[in-house]
C-alpha cells in the first residue's frame, strides 16, 4: 500500500516564547519546506520541544507568528491544525486493540466502525504490521508499538507530522532500524516531518536539513554535510560530531585561510569567519582527518605525540595520542600496522581538513 499525502510549508516569523522572565525561545525566523524531513537538534533544555509545541498549537508565541501552508495559525486549536504529534511515550491506549488505537482519531471524526477498521488495517500494512491489528499494545515489541503510534498519526491524514524524540526509549539496534523506516515512510507519504532530538546520529542520518539549537536560539541550519564539514560557530563544531580543538591567536589571514599560533605550534586552516590577525580563535579538526605520517612523509600541518591507547570500534580504531600540551584523537581504518604503532608519532593534516572559528561556548563546556 502507498499513502500519498501532500506536505505543507511551515514558517516561524519572529516567533518567540517567554515564561515570565525566562526566554525559552528567542525571536526566530525559519522556513521548513513542504515535504521536507527537518530535524531540530540540541541538548536538553535548549528550546526544541517548545518550538514543537508552537507548531502543534499547544503553546502560543509570546511574540511573532506561526504559519502552516501559508495560513496563519493564530487562534487555531491543535485539533484543527493540519498536524499530528507523536509523543516520546507514544501514549497508546492499553485496553484498546492495535487497530482501535490506530482508528481512534477517525472515531473522533465520526467515521463508521467498518470504514475506520478498514482504514486502520491499510495503515498497519503500510507500517509493516499486517496481521497485528487484533493484538493489544502490550503484546507488541517496542519497535512495533512505535509503528502503531505512527500509523495512528497518519490516520488523520496530516500535512505535517511532529515527532518529539520518538525513538529515545528504544535500544540502539532498534533505534538504528527505525531511523531507516521513518525516512522511508516520509518519502513514501510526502508529509512534512519535523523531528525533535538530542541525538545527532538520528538527525544527521534521516534529515534533509537540520537546525541546531542552543539556549533558545537556532545557531545554524543546513544539511548533515554542511553542519559536519562547515560549522559556523564553536557550539556546532563541538556538538555535531567529535572534534579536536586547538586554542590560539590568528597570526595571518589570506585567501580564505588563516594561520593560528597554538601551544602545539602554528597551523593553517580554513577561515570561514574571515578572522583577522590578532583575533582569539579555535582550530577544530575532526579525528578522521588527522593521520599518522610515515617516515619521510610531509603535510601542510604537523605535530607529534605518543600513543596512549587504541580503542577498536568495529572497522575503525580511535587512537588517543598525548601531545606536548594535551591529547588528540585520530580515527583510522583498522589495519595490522595500526595495532603496532609505538614510540613518537608524527601526525599531519591538510589546510582544508580543519576550520578556524571565533571562540565561544562549546557543547562540552
C-alpha positions in Angstrom: 0.0 0.0 0.0 1.1 3.6 -0.6 -0.2 6.7 1.1 0.2 9.8 -1.0 -0.3 13.0 1.1 0.9 16.5 0.5 3.2 18.1 3.0 2.8 21.8 3.8 5.4 24.5 4.3 5.9 25.7 7.9 7.0 29.2 8.8 8.2 30.8 12.0 8.0 34.6 11.7 9.9 36.2 14.6 8.3 33.6 16.9 9.4 33.7 20.5 8.3 32.2 23.8 8.8 33.6 27.2 7.7 32.1 30.5 7.8 35.0 32.9 11.3 36.4 32.9 12.7 33.2 31.2 13.2 33.5 27.4 12.7 29.9 26.3 12.9 30.7 22.5 14.3 33.9 21.2 12.7 35.6 18.2 13.1 33.0 15.4 12.6 33.2 11.6 12.6 29.7 10.0 11.1 28.1 6.9 10.6 24.4 6.6 9.8 23.3 3.1 6.8 21.3 2.1 7.6 17.6 2.1 10.9 18.1 3.9 12.3 15.8 6.7 13.5 18.6 9.0 15.1 17.9 12.4 15.7 20.3 15.3 18.8 19.1 17.2 20.1 20.3 20.5 20.8 19.4 24.1 18.1 19.1 26.8 16.6 22.5 27.7 17.6 24.3 24.5 14.0 25.0 23.5 13.5 22.5 20.7 10.4 20.9 22.3 9.0 24.4 22.9 9.2 25.0 19.1 7.3 21.8 18.5 4.6 22.9 20.9 4.4 26.1 19.0 3.8 24.3 15.7 1.3 21.9 17.2 -0.8 24.6 18.8 -0.3 23.5 22.4 1.6 26.8 23.0 1.1 30.3 21.6 4.0 32.5 20.7 4.7 35.4 23.1 5.5 37.4 20.0 5.7 36.7 16.3 3.7 34.2 14.4 3.5 30.6 13.1 2.1 29.6 9.7 1.4 26.3 8.1 0.7 26.0 4.4 0.8 29.8 4.2 -2.1 30.1 6.7 -1.5 31.9 10.0 -2.1 29.6 12.9 -3.1 32.3 15.5 -6.2 31.1 17.3 -6.2 27.7 15.5 -6.6 24.9 18.1 -4.4 21.8 17.9 -7.2 19.6 16.7 -7.9 22.0 13.8 -4.4 22.2 12.6 -3.1 20.0 9.7 -0.7 18.4 12.1 -0.3 15.2 14.0 2.0 14.7 17.0 3.9 11.6 18.1 5.0 11.8 21.7 8.1 10.3 23.3 5.9 8.0 25.5 3.7 7.0 22.5 0.5 7.3 24.7 -1.2 4.2 23.2 -4.4 3.1 24.9 -3.5 -0.2 26.7 -7.0 -1.7 26.7 -7.7 -1.0 23.0 -6.6 -3.3 20.3 -3.9 -2.2 17.9 -6.4 -1.3 15.2 -8.6 0.5 17.6 -5.6 2.6 18.6 -4.9 3.4 15.0 -8.5 4.3 14.3 -9.1 6.4 17.4 -8.8 9.8 15.6 -11.2 8.6 12.9 -13.7 7.6 15.6 -13.5 11.1 16.9 -14.3 12.4 13.4 -17.4 10.2 13.3 -16.2 7.6 10.8 -18.4 4.4 11.0 -16.7 1.4 12.5 -16.4 -0.7 9.4 -14.8 2.1 7.5 -12.3 3.1 10.2 -11.4 -0.6 10.8 -10.6 -1.0 7.1 -8.5 2.2 7.1 -6.6 1.1 10.2 -5.7 -2.2 8.7 -4.5 -0.4 5.5 -2.2 1.8 7.6 -0.9 -1.2 9.6 0.1 -2.8 6.4 1.9 0.4 5.4 4.0 0.3 8.6 4.7 -3.4 8.3 2.3 -4.6 11.0 0.0 -6.7 8.8 -1.7 -9.3 11.0 -1.2 -7.4 14.3 -4.4 -5.5 14.4 -6.3 -7.6 16.9 -3.5 -7.7 19.5 -3.2 -5.4 22.5 -0.2 -3.0 22.6 1.4 -4.9 25.4 1.7 -7.9 23.1 4.0 -6.0 20.7 7.7 -5.2 20.9 8.9 -1.6 21.4 9.5 -1.1 17.7 6.1 -2.4 16.8 4.4 -0.1 19.3 6.4 2.8 17.7 4.9 1.8 14.3 1.4 1.7 15.8 1.9 5.3 17.0 3.0 6.3 13.5 0.0 4.6 11.9 -2.4 6.4 14.3 -0.8 9.7 13.5 -1.1 9.0 9.7 -4.8 8.0 10.1 -6.0 11.6 10.3 -4.0 12.4 7.0 -1.9 15.2 8.4 0.2 17.5 6.2 2.8 17.8 8.9 3.9 15.1 11.3 5.6 16.3 14.5 7.8 13.8 16.3 9.1 14.5 19.8 12.1 12.3 20.4 10.1 9.2 19.5 13.0 6.7 19.5 14.6 7.6 22.8 13.1 4.7 24.7 14.3 2.1 22.2 17.6 0.2 22.4 20.5 1.2 20.0 19.9 -1.5 17.4 16.2 -0.9 17.2 16.7 2.9 17.0 19.0 2.4 14.0 16.5 0.2 12.3 13.6 2.7 13.0 15.6 5.6 11.6 15.6 3.9 8.2 12.0 3.0 8.5 11.0 6.6 9.4 12.9 8.1 6.5 11.4 5.6 4.0 7.9 6.3 5.4 8.4 10.0 5.0 9.5 9.6 1.4 6.5 7.3 0.7 3.9 9.7 2.1 5.3 13.1 1.1 4.4 14.5 4.5 6.5 17.3 6.1 8.3 15.7 9.1 9.5 17.9 12.0 11.7 15.7 14.2 12.9 16.7 17.6 16.0 15.0 19.0 19.2 15.4 21.1 20.8 12.5 19.2 23.0 13.8 16.4 23.1 10.4 14.8 19.3 10.4 14.3 19.3 13.9 12.9 22.2 13.5 10.5 21.0 10.1 9.2 17.4 10.9 8.4 17.1 14.6 7.7 17.1 16.7 4.6 18.1 19.6 6.8 18.9 20.1 10.5 18.5 23.2 12.8 20.9 23.2 15.7 19.5 24.9 18.8 21.4 26.3 21.8 19.9 28.3 24.6 16.7 29.1 22.8 18.3 30.1 19.5 18.8 28.4 16.2 22.5 28.7 15.7 22.9 27.0 12.3 20.6 25.4 9.7 21.9 23.1 7.0 22.3 19.7 5.6 24.2 17.0 7.5 27.3 17.5 5.4 27.2 21.3 5.9 26.9 21.1 9.7 29.7 18.5 9.9 32.1 19.9 7.4 31.4 23.6 7.6 30.2 24.5 11.2 29.7 28.3 11.6 30.4 28.5 15.3 32.2 26.7 18.2 29.0 25.2 19.6 28.0 23.5 16.3 31.6 22.3 15.8 31.7 20.6 19.1 28.1 19.4 19.3 27.8 17.8 15.8 30.4 15.1 15.7 33.7 14.6 17.6 36.5 17.1 17.1 40.0 18.0 18.3 40.5 21.7 19.1 43.5 23.9 19.5 43.1 27.3 21.1 45.3 30.2 19.9 45.6 33.5 18.2 45.3 34.2 14.4 48.7 35.4 13.1 47.9 35.7 9.4 44.8 35.7 7.2 44.6 35.5 3.4 42.6 33.9 0.6 40.1 32.1 2.8 42.8 30.6 5.0 44.3 31.7 8.3 47.4 30.8 10.4 46.9 30.2 14.1 49.5 30.1 16.8 48.7 27.5 19.4 50.5 25.7 22.2 51.1 22.8 19.8 52.6 25.0 17.1 51.4 27.1 14.1 48.7 25.6 11.8 47.0 26.8 8.7 43.3 26.0 8.1 40.1 27.4 6.6 38.9 30.7 7.9 35.1 31.0 7.0 34.6 33.8 9.5 37.4 35.9 7.9 39.1 36.3 11.3 41.9 39.0 11.2 45.4 38.8 12.7 45.2 39.2 16.5 41.8 37.5 16.9 41.4 34.9 19.6 40.3 31.7 17.9 40.0 27.9 18.0 41.1 25.4 15.3 38.7 22.5 15.0 39.9 19.2 13.4 37.9 16.0 13.0 39.6 12.8 14.3 39.4 11.1 10.9 41.2 14.0 9.2 44.3 13.7 11.3 46.7 10.9 10.2 49.9 9.3 11.2 52.7 10.3 8.8 55.1 7.7 7.6 58.9 8.2 7.5 59.7 10.9 5.0 56.1 11.9 4.5 55.1 15.6 4.8 51.9 17.5 5.4 50.8 21.1 5.5 50.4 20.9 9.3 52.3 18.6 11.6 52.6 17.8 15.3 53.8 14.9 17.3 52.9 12.8 20.3 52.9 9.3 21.9 50.2 6.8 21.6 48.3 6.4 24.9 45.7 3.8 23.8 43.9 2.4 20.8 40.2 1.9 21.0 38.8 -0.5 18.5 35.3 0.3 17.2 34.5 -2.3 14.6 36.0 -1.4 11.3 37.7 1.7 12.8 40.0 2.4 15.6 40.4 5.6 17.6 44.0 6.5 18.7 44.3 8.7 21.7 47.7 10.5 21.5 49.5 12.5 24.1 51.0 15.6 22.6 53.2 18.3 24.1 50.3 20.2 25.6 47.3 17.8 25.6 45.6 14.9 23.9 44.2 14.5 20.4 42.2 11.7 18.8 42.9 10.2 15.5 40.5 7.8 13.8 41.6 5.3 11.2 40.5 2.2 9.4 41.7 -0.9 11.2 44.9 -2.5 9.9 47.7 -4.7 11.3 50.1 -1.7 11.1 47.8 0.4 13.3 47.9 -2.2 16.1 51.7 -2.0 16.2 52.1 1.8 16.5 54.6 2.7 19.1 57.0 5.4 20.1 56.8 9.1 19.0 54.3 9.5 16.2 54.4 12.3 13.6 50.9 13.5 12.8 49.6 15.6 9.9 46.6 17.2 8.4 45.8 19.3 5.3 44.9 23.0 5.4 41.4 22.2 4.0 40.8 19.5 6.7 40.3 21.9 9.6 38.4 25.1 10.3 39.4 28.2 12.4 36.4 29.8 14.2 35.9 32.5 16.9 36.0 31.2 20.4 32.7 30.7 22.2 30.6 28.4 24.3 31.2 24.8 23.3 29.0 21.8 23.7 31.0 20.0 26.3 32.0 23.1 28.4 
